[in-house]
Structures are given as C-alpha cells and as structure tokens.
C-alpha cells in the first residue's frame, strides 16, 4: 500500500481577502499558515506534499513556500487551469473563477497515485486532524465494491470568523459515525454562540447550531476519488455552463455525496477538537497571528519552525 500524501489546494484567488493570502506571513520568522499545516502533517507521518496552484503564481509560490519546504518534504506541483476541461468543452468567455475543489483535485491526477489527504492552503487545522487522517488512510484501503474515505469534522462554532461569511460543508452522519451527506453552505455567519446561513444572498437566514459538525476540506481519499471525479466532471459542466457559467463550482463534497448516495463509497467522520483559524478576510489576520504566537509560546510549535529541525 502506498504511503498517504498530502494535497494542498492553493489555487484560490483570494478575492475576499484582497491578495495572495497563501503567501501572507503569520509567524515570527515569516511562516505562513501552510507552514503550520505541513509541519503538523509531517509529524503525523506525511512525507510528500502536492501543491495545487495556478501556473501564473508558480514563481512566487515556489520562492515563498515550495523551495523552503522542499528541504523537509518531497514537494510536487500540479496546476489548476481553467482550460483543463474534457474534450468537447470550451471555457465560457469572461470566466476567471476556478472550477472548484473537485477540479483542483483533478489537477493532481498525474502525480497522485495512492491514498491522499486534502487541505486548503489558507486554513489552520491543528495537529489532531492530521494525525487522525494519516492513521485512517494508512489502515483503510478501498474494500471490494466500496471506496474507503474519511473526513475530519469540526464543530461549527470553532470554524467561523467575526468578520463576515464563510463556506462550510454541513455534515450528517449515521449511528456508526459514517457520513450520510454533506451540504455545501456558501454563506454562513456567526450569530452569538451559534450561526446562521443564507441561500439567497442574505435576504433570508436559517439558524444553525454551533455544535453542527462541518467539513473544512480535510479529507482522506483514495485514487478512486480522482477517477470518479473525472468521470463526473462532464455532467457537472453540462449543468453549470447552462445555469451559472461564470461561477459554477465542482465541489469535492458534492462528488462525495453522490458516491455515498450510490452506495459506491463510505466516509468515516473523524473528530478534531482543535480550533480553526483562517484568513478569509484581511481583518482575520491579527487573530491568526495572535493564535500562532500563543501556540508557539505554549510549546506546540518551535518559534522558527524549520530552522529548528
């Protein structure tokens, strides 16, 4: 069985944040959020990281991230390109938005051959989730007739910002702790100790408990997911290009949900009590910097992450 690898989705445009948030330092020695994720992944057992980026930021990204991390990890790259479409499909004129998280995973189809974990580049997950997902991937290959996946779930109240809305996959699980479905909510806001979501741009809101288990895109998958996503991409395009050609997205959780409904896969819901930190908005950055400083002071991380190794 191949050792699990880490896939980092770093091709997002950072439109709400106002810049390339993937390369915005949050640590004392210029460390980025992704440095802490890779550090946690490495001590959990991961040895290879695949960065999915836009080709136009490659030089900047390599200089800010990849060249440094290549000293401690096997670093590979994949490129999420708008024109990476199945034969017979064309990019809508004027589209600049990437096609979403499942499309980002498809971009890595030439370099990922076995089990892999998926994370966002701009989210702090904490060490617990990486340990759980690595251990699961290392011991649960696909079974005959059923793909074996996993997801690290977080309590919603630990994953929302004070400064605007976030997108989260809202999870339902069965009595055995397996995922029943995940529903992508693209506009969730904090409301006291709980939250609320809107499906109509804020015209109306639905309450959501802070204890709700949500996905932060920390998934454990096998190569089967890539093959399934590639087969399903044309059907997504048929619908998206007709209904929402400028912004339709091929979401990773949507593919998972389809596979669960068809009985082709099951996904174990693992748990992490760690608190999420991220830079969805510029105003989030001081909060992240303070949290990293506190975790460093407590001994969870060395002050100079890679210089100490």
C-alpha positions in Angstrom: 0.0 0.0 0.0 1.4 3.4 -1.0 2.1 5.9 1.8 -0.5 8.7 2.0 0.5 12.0 0.5 -0.8 15.5 1.3 -2.6 17.6 -1.3 -2.8 21.3 -0.6 -5.3 23.3 -2.6 -3.6 26.7 -3.1 -5.1 27.9 -6.4 -7.8 30.1 -4.9 -7.8 33.7 -6.0 -8.2 35.2 -2.5 -10.8 37.6 -3.8 -12.4 38.4 -0.4 -9.0 38.7 1.3 -7.6 41.1 -1.3 -4.4 39.4 -2.2 -2.4 36.1 -2.3 -3.3 35.1 1.2 -1.4 31.8 0.6 1.9 33.7 1.0 1.0 36.2 3.7 3.2 35.5 6.8 1.6 34.9 10.2 4.6 33.6 12.2 7.6 35.4 13.8 10.1 34.2 11.1 7.9 34.7 8.1 6.0 31.4 8.4 2.7 31.1 6.5 -0.4 29.3 7.7 0.5 26.4 5.3 3.9 26.1 7.1 2.0 25.0 10.2 -0.2 22.6 8.3 2.8 21.0 6.6 4.6 20.8 10.0 1.6 19.1 11.6 1.3 16.8 8.6 5.0 15.9 8.6 5.0 14.9 12.3 1.8 12.9 11.7 3.7 10.8 9.1 3.3 12.5 5.7 6.4 12.7 3.6 5.2 14.1 0.3 3.2 17.3 -0.3 1.5 18.2 -3.7 0.7 21.9 -4.1 -2.2 22.6 -6.5 -1.6 26.2 -7.7 -2.3 28.5 -10.6 0.6 28.4 -13.1 0.8 32.2 -13.1 1.8 32.3 -9.4 4.2 29.5 -9.7 7.4 31.5 -9.4 6.1 33.5 -6.4 4.7 30.4 -4.7 7.9 28.4 -5.1 10.0 31.2 -3.7 7.7 31.8 -0.8 6.7 28.2 0.0 7.9 25.3 -2.1 11.6 25.9 -2.1 11.8 26.2 1.7 9.6 23.1 2.3 11.4 21.0 -0.2 14.2 20.8 2.4 12.0 18.7 4.7 9.4 17.2 2.4 9.1 15.8 -1.1 7.4 18.7 -2.8 5.4 18.3 -6.1 3.2 20.6 -8.1 0.0 20.4 -10.0 -1.6 23.2 -11.9 -5.3 24.1 -11.8 -6.1 25.7 -15.1 -9.4 27.0 -16.3 -8.8 25.4 -19.7 -8.3 21.9 -18.2 -11.7 20.7 -19.5 -12.8 17.4 -21.0 -12.7 17.1 -24.8 -15.6 18.9 -26.5 -16.0 21.6 -23.8 -14.9 25.2 -24.0 -14.2 27.8 -21.4 -17.0 30.4 -21.2 -15.9 33.8 -22.4 -15.1 36.0 -19.5 -14.8 33.3 -16.8 -11.9 33.9 -14.4 -13.1 31.9 -11.3 -11.5 28.4 -10.8 -13.9 25.5 -11.2 -13.8 24.5 -7.6 -12.3 22.0 -5.2 -13.0 18.8 -7.1 -11.5 20.3 -10.2 -8.4 21.2 -8.0 -8.0 17.5 -7.1 -8.4 16.6 -10.8 -5.4 18.8 -11.5 -3.3 16.5 -9.4 -4.4 13.3 -11.2 -0.9 12.8 -12.8 1.0 13.0 -9.6 -1.3 11.3 -7.0 -1.4 7.5 -7.4 -2.5 6.3 -4.0 -4.2 7.5 -0.8 -4.1 11.2 -0.1 -5.3 13.8 2.4 -6.7 17.1 1.1 -6.4 20.5 2.8 -6.9 24.2 2.0 -3.8 26.3 1.9 -5.3 29.2 4.0 -6.8 27.2 6.9 -5.2 26.3 10.2 -6.4 22.8 11.1 -4.4 21.9 14.2 -2.3 18.7 14.7 -5.2 16.4 15.8 -6.8 16.3 12.4 -3.6 15.4 10.5 -2.9 12.5 13.0 -6.4 11.1 12.6 -6.5 11.3 8.8 -3.0 9.8 8.3 -3.7 6.9 10.7 -7.0 6.2 8.9 -5.5 6.3 5.4 -2.7 4.0 6.5 -5.1 1.3 7.7 -8.2 1.6 5.5 -7.6 0.8 1.8 -10.6 0.5 -0.5 -12.7 -2.6 0.0 -14.1 -4.7 -2.8 -17.2 -2.8 -4.0 -16.8 0.1 -1.7 -14.3 3.0 -1.5 -13.0 3.9 2.0 -12.8 7.6 2.6 -12.7 9.7 5.8 -13.3 13.3 6.8 -12.2 15.3 9.8 -15.2 17.1 11.3 -15.1 20.2 13.4 -17.8 21.9 15.4 -19.1 24.9 13.5 -18.6 27.4 16.3 -14.9 26.6 16.1 -14.7 27.4 12.4 -16.4 30.8 11.9 -15.0 34.3 11.7 -16.2 37.5 13.3 -15.6 39.4 10.1 -18.0 38.0 7.5 -19.4 34.9 6.0 -17.6 31.5 5.4 -18.4 28.5 3.3 -18.7 25.2 5.1 -19.8 21.7 4.3 -22.6 20.8 6.8 -22.5 17.1 7.6 -25.0 14.5 8.5 -23.8 11.1 9.8 -25.3 7.8 10.7 -25.3 5.9 14.1 -22.0 4.4 13.2 -20.2 7.6 12.6 -20.2 7.4 8.8 -21.2 10.4 6.6 -24.7 10.3 5.2 -24.4 13.6 3.2 -22.6 16.9 3.2 -24.4 20.0 2.1 -22.3 22.9 0.9 -23.4 26.2 2.6 -21.6 29.1 0.9 -22.8 31.9 3.2 -22.6 31.1 7.0 -22.3 33.9 9.5 -21.7 33.9 13.3 -24.7 34.5 15.4 -23.9 34.6 19.1 -22.6 31.1 20.1 -24.3 29.7 17.1 -24.6 30.6 13.4 -27.0 31.2 10.5 -26.8 30.6 6.8 -28.4 32.2 3.7 -29.1 30.7 0.3 -30.4 34.0 -1.3 -27.6 36.5 -0.7 -28.7 37.5 2.8 -32.3 38.2 2.1 -33.4 35.4 4.5 -31.5 33.4 7.1 -31.8 30.0 8.7 -30.3 29.3 12.2 -27.6 26.7 12.5 -26.4 25.2 15.8 -22.8 25.9 16.8 -22.5 22.2 17.6 -23.1 21.2 13.9 -20.3 19.1 12.5 -18.8 20.7 9.4 -16.2 19.9 6.9 -13.1 22.2 6.4 -12.0 20.2 3.4 -9.7 17.9 5.5 -10.5 14.7 3.6 -8.8 11.3 3.4 -9.4 9.8 0.0 -8.0 7.2 -2.3 -7.1 7.3 -6.0 -10.7 6.1 -6.7 -11.9 9.6 -5.9 -9.9 11.2 -8.7 -11.1 8.6 -11.2 -14.8 9.1 -10.1 -14.5 12.9 -10.2 -13.0 12.8 -13.7 -16.0 10.7 -14.9 -18.5 13.1 -13.3 -16.9 16.3 -14.4 -18.7 16.5 -17.8 -22.2 16.1 -16.2 -21.3 19.0 -13.8 -20.2 21.1 -16.8 -23.4 20.4 -18.7 -25.4 21.8 -15.8 -23.1 24.6 -14.7 -22.4 26.0 -18.1 -26.1 26.3 -18.8 -27.1 27.7 -15.4 -24.1 29.6 -13.9 -21.3 29.7 -16.4 -19.3 32.4 -14.6 -19.3 31.0 -11.1 -20.5 27.4 -11.1 -18.1 25.2 -9.0 -17.4 21.5 -9.0 -17.3 20.9 -5.2 -15.4 18.0 -3.7 -18.1 17.4 -1.1 -20.7 17.2 -3.9 -18.8 14.3 -5.5 -18.5 12.6 -2.2 -22.3 12.9 -1.6 -23.0 11.4 -5.0 -20.8 8.4 -4.2 -22.4 7.9 -0.8 -25.9 8.1 -2.3 -25.0 5.5 -4.9 -23.5 3.2 -2.3 -20.1 3.2 -4.0 -18.3 4.7 -1.0 -18.4 5.3 2.7 -16.7 8.1 4.6 -15.9 7.8 8.3 -16.4 11.1 10.2 -13.3 11.6 12.4 -13.2 14.3 15.0 -10.9 17.2 15.9 -11.4 19.4 18.9 -8.8 21.9 17.6 -10.0 25.4 16.7 -9.8 26.6 13.1 -8.0 29.8 12.2 -8.0 31.3 8.7 -7.6 34.5 6.7 -10.8 34.7 4.8 -10.7 38.5 5.3 -7.9 41.0 6.0 -9.4 41.6 9.4 -8.8 37.9 10.3 -5.0 38.2 10.1 -4.3 39.7 13.6 -6.4 37.0 15.2 -4.4 34.3 13.4 -1.1 35.9 14.3 -2.1 36.1 18.0 -3.2 32.4 17.9 0.0 31.2 16.4 2.0 33.3 18.9 0.1 31.7 21.8 0.6 28.2 20.4 4.3 28.8 19.9 4.6 30.2 23.5 2.9 27.0 24.8 5.4 24.8 23.1 3.1 23.4 20.4 5.4 24.8 17.7 9.0 26.0 17.7 9.5 29.7 17.1 11.5 29.1 13.9 9.6 26.1 12.5 12.0 24.7 10.0 15.2 26.3 11.4 14.8 24.1 14.5 14.8 20.8 12.6 
